């Protein structure tokens, strides 16, 4: 039976027999990797965090978090495959 929605907006279901909840088809949360990559490239080119946020329609703190994560991974020499900048 239906049991509301989860934070990402996916339908939540509850088993009538045991009462457990599940989400049969969860929706993806967050922003596409293309948006993250574009934000990081813009910051590396010298555009301010707030300007990047305005142009991409995201919160400025989100941009700061993406850049900090990228820098932390770059210092270790290991960039996650999903977040590697493409199209440069």
C-alpha positions as CSV (number, residue, x, y, z in Angstrom):
1,X,0.0,0.0,0.0
2,X,1.1,3.6,-0.6
3,X,2.9,5.3,2.3
4,X,3.7,8.8,1.2
5,X,6.8,10.0,-0.5
6,X,10.5,10.1,0.4
7,X,12.6,13.3,0.3
8,X,13.4,13.0,-3.4
9,X,9.7,12.7,-4.3
10,X,9.6,9.0,-5.1
11,X,6.5,7.0,-4.0
12,X,7.1,5.1,-0.8
13,X,5.3,1.8,-0.3
14,X,4.5,-0.2,2.9
15,X,4.1,-4.0,3.1
16,X,0.7,-4.9,4.6
17,X,2.1,-8.1,6.0
18,X,5.2,-7.0,7.8
19,X,4.9,-3.2,7.8
20,X,8.3,-2.6,6.1
21,X,8.8,0.4,3.8
22,X,10.5,0.4,0.5
23,X,10.8,2.6,-2.6
24,X,10.3,0.5,-5.7
25,X,11.6,3.0,-8.2
26,X,13.7,5.7,-6.5
27,X,14.5,8.9,-8.2
28,X,18.0,10.2,-8.5
29,X,18.9,13.1,-6.2
30,X,21.4,15.8,-6.8
31,X,22.7,17.5,-9.9
32,X,24.0,15.9,-13.1
33,X,27.8,15.4,-13.4
34,X,27.8,17.9,-16.4
35,X,26.6,20.7,-14.1
36,X,29.2,19.8,-11.5
37,X,32.0,19.7,-14.1
38,X,30.9,23.0,-15.6
39,X,30.9,24.7,-12.1
40,X,34.4,23.4,-11.3
41,X,35.7,24.6,-14.7
42,X,34.2,28.0,-14.2
43,X,35.7,28.4,-10.7
44,X,39.1,27.3,-12.0
45,X,38.8,30.0,-14.6
46,X,38.4,32.6,-11.9
47,X,34.6,33.1,-11.8
48,X,33.3,33.7,-8.2
49,X,31.3,31.0,-6.5
50,X,28.2,33.1,-6.3
51,X,28.4,34.0,-10.0
52,X,28.7,30.4,-10.9
53,X,25.7,29.6,-8.7
54,X,23.6,32.3,-10.4
55,X,24.5,31.1,-13.9
56,X,23.8,27.4,-13.1
57,X,20.8,27.9,-10.9
58,X,22.3,26.2,-7.8
59,X,23.1,27.4,-4.3
60,X,26.5,29.0,-3.8
61,X,27.4,26.7,-1.0
62,X,26.8,23.7,-3.3
63,X,29.4,25.1,-5.7
64,X,31.9,25.6,-2.8
65,X,31.3,22.0,-1.7
66,X,31.9,20.7,-5.3
67,X,35.1,22.7,-5.7
68,X,36.4,21.7,-2.2
69,X,35.7,18.0,-3.0
70,X,37.5,18.3,-6.4
71,X,40.5,20.0,-4.8
72,X,40.7,17.4,-2.0
73,X,40.6,14.5,-4.6
74,X,43.1,16.3,-6.9
75,X,45.6,16.7,-4.0
76,X,45.5,13.0,-3.4
77,X,45.9,12.4,-7.1
78,X,42.7,10.4,-7.3
79,X,39.7,11.9,-9.0
80,X,36.5,9.9,-8.9
81,X,35.6,8.6,-12.4
82,X,32.1,10.2,-12.2
83,X,33.5,13.6,-11.3
84,X,36.4,13.7,-13.7
85,X,36.2,16.9,-15.8
86,X,35.4,16.1,-19.4
87,X,35.3,18.2,-22.5
88,X,38.2,20.5,-21.6
